[in-house]
Amino acid sequence: MESGESPDSILSKEAHIFDEAFDFYEKASVTFSELGFILKKIHPRYKPRRYGCKTLKAIYEKLDKYEIIETKQSVVRRTQER
């Protein structure tokens, strides 16, 4: 961790990265595989552990502006505007 920061404070500072990944697809719902793919492109050092999570899904669950839609292939949808 940088300067002893907590994973939650790092997530708070870097939440824009996850917004960028979501916005890249310009659609209402995005799959986790799509998000993971673009996150690796725009933020190559991305690792869920950095944010105190085991999965990308857990990160988006922590971000208040998104909801997880459980279907055959889980998707993320924005619940509120920035």
Phi and psi in degrees as a GROMACS rama.xvg file:
@    title "Ramachandran Plot"
@    xaxis  label "Phi"
@    yaxis  label "Psi"
@TYPE xy
-80.7205  125.151  GLU-2
52.9233  30.6332  SER-3
70.2335  17.3668  GLY-4
-67.8454  149.111  GLU-5
-78.5252  155.424  SER-6
-57.1424  -36.4123  PRO-7
-66.9856  -37.2275  ASP-8
-70.8972  -34.3172  SER-9
-65.8295  -43.1979  ILE-10
-61.5662  -40.9813  LEU-11
-60.2653  -43.3789  SER-12
-69.496  -34.0112  LYS-13
-106.692  15.7551  GLU-14
-58.5124  -28.5579  ALA-15
-59.0196  -29.119  HIS-16
-61.9603  -41.6304  ILE-17
-74.022  -30.9105  PHE-18
-65.8641  -43.0439  ASP-19
-60.5716  -43.3342  GLU-20
-62.1393  -43.7865  ALA-21
-64.7294  -47.3005  PHE-22
-65.2332  -26.5167  ASP-23
-53.3349  -38.5947  PHE-24
-83.0464  -12.6909  TYR-25
49.5643  45.8231  GLU-26
-143.339  166.626  LYS-27
-70.5468  -34.8192  ALA-28
-130.739  141.926  SER-29
-133.645  139.811  VAL-30
-79.743  159.712  THR-31
-66.9079  -31.2067  PHE-32
-66.5824  -38.3405  SER-33
-64.4582  -45.3113  GLU-34
-62.5595  -44.0758  LEU-35
-61.3742  -41.0056  GLY-36
-60.8715  -50.3451  PHE-37
-73.5536  -32.0003  ILE-38
-60.2376  -40.8333  LEU-39
-64.3106  -30.1764  LYS-40
-77.2603  -45.5319  LYS-41
-86.924  -19.8739  ILE-42
-143.581  77.0801  HIS-43
-54.7787  -26.0393  PRO-44
-87.1418  7.14247  ARG-45
-57.6311  127.662  TYR-46
-146.615  127.297  LYS-47
-55.9795  -33.1463  PRO-48
-59.8551  -30.165  ARG-49
-57.5419  -28.6479  ARG-50
-104.852  14.4843  TYR-51
74.3472  25.6756  GLY-52
-126.543  157.357  CYS-53
-93.767  -23.375  LYS-54
-136.559  162.492  THR-55
-63.6528  -38.3188  LEU-56
-56.8345  -43.3033  LYS-57
-62.5972  -35.0385  ALA-58
-64.9538  -49.2902  ILE-59
-65.8697  -27.1259  TYR-60
-66.5176  -32.0963  GLU-61
-74.5222  -26.218  LYS-62
-82.4193  117.601  LEU-63
-62.0248  -22.729  ASP-64
-87.6402  5.57651  LYS-65
-125.382  151.729  TYR-66
-126.014  148.207  GLU-67
-97.2175  126.788  ILE-68
-103.109  112.194  ILE-69
-83.507  111.442  GLU-70
-135.943  -166.095  THR-71
-54.231  -41.1538  LYS-72
-124.447  103.506  GLN-73
-53.8818  141.97  SER-74
-129.014  163.765  VAL-75
-114.187  138.375  VAL-76
-132.091  140.185  ARG-77
-74.2528  132.968  ARG-78
-99.8565  -19.1986  THR-79
-146.45  152.769  GLN-80
-75.2333  157.779  GLU-81
